[in-house]
Amino acid sequence: MFRLFKVEGDSMSPDILDGDFILTFKWFRQIRAGQLVAVDHETYGFIVKRVVKVAQDGQLWLEGTNRNSLTPERIGWVSPRRVLGKVWLCSGSRACKTE
């Protein structure tokens, strides 16, 4: 299943900018470090972050590209059930590294 989201904020700048659209894909086998994911975070709501680490139990450690983004410590470990999808495509004039 594909879903389209509009990004608000610059936490992933310069890869993804405020106002960009991302297309996510929900059906995937596993999430790996380095991939971009859209998440419904229990505290922060909709966020887009890069996976830094995947724990043995599947929990995800996430971070933004922009150094002014929420720190991974503030985000905390995220359940894979909170993942809305892997980022597959990004709008904008620059290439978005999704992995």
Secondary structure, 3 states (H helix, E strand, C coil): CEEEEECCCCCCCCCCCCCCEEEEECCCCCCCCCCEEEEEECCCEEEEEEEEEECCCCCEEEECCCCCCCCHHHHCCECHHHEEEEEEEECCCCCCCCC
